[in-house]
Amino acid sequence: MLNVDNVITLANNEKYLVLDKVLYNNIDYYYIAKVNATETDIENNFKLVTVNTIEDNKKIIEEVTGEDKLKEILPKFVNEI
C-alpha cells in the first residue's frame, strides 16, 4: 500500500514521490513525481500508476497509459482538492 508523501523506487532505480491518491471504480490510482538526483525536489516528470498484486503477494507498479484512460482518471484528482 502506498501513501501520499511516500518515496518509492521503481525497478529501474528511479525514485518517485507519491503526490496524491484517488479511489475510482474500486482501484487505487496514484499520482507520482520523479525525485531529482540530489533527492531535494521533484522533476517535471509525472506518472499515473496503480499497484497490483501478483503471485506470492508481490506488488508491481503499473503505469496508466492511453489517452482515453488518462482523460477519464486525471480529472478525479482535481475533484479531490
N, C-alpha and C positions, 0 to 999 in steps of 0.2 A: 504494500500500500504506500502510495506517495502522498506527501502532504505539501501544502504551499510552504515555500521557503526552504525545502529540501534541495540539496545539490545531488544530482545523480551523475554517474559516469557510464557512458554508453560503451558498447563493445569496442568501438574504435578509439577509446580513451578520451573522447571529448566530454567535457563536463557541462551540464545544463542545470539551471536554476528553475524550479517549479514556481511559476508566477501565479497560476490560477487553476482551479479545478471546477468542472461542471458535470453534473449527472444528467444524462439525456438518454431516453429510451433504455434505462437500466444499464447504461455503460458510463463509466467514469472517463471523462476526457480531460487531459492536462495540457495547459499552455506553458511551454518551456522556452527558455532563452539560453543561448550558449554563453558560458562564462569565459572571460578573456584569459590570456596566457598567464597573467600575474594573479588571477583569481581575485581581482579587486572590483570588477564591474562586469556588466553583461555586454555582449556584442549585439549588432543589429542582425541577429540570426535566430529566428523563432521557429518553433515547430508545434504542431498539434499532435498529441500522441495518446495512445491507450496502453494499458498494461494488461497482458493476457497471461493466463496460467497454462503451462503445457505439462507434459509428463513429469512425474516426480515433483510436482508442485513448484517447478521452476517458473520464474516470471520473465517475460520478454516484453520489451517496449516496442510498439509498432507505430510508425508514423502514419497519420491520417493523410491520405492523398486523394487527388481527384477534385476538380473544380466544384462539381456538384456537391460532394460531401463536405468540402470546406465551407461552401456558401450556406449549407444547412447548419453546421455546427458552430462556426465562429460567432455568429450573432448571439448565441446563447451566453457567451462570455460577457458581452456588453450588457445584457439584461441583468446580469448578476451584480453589477456595480451599483 
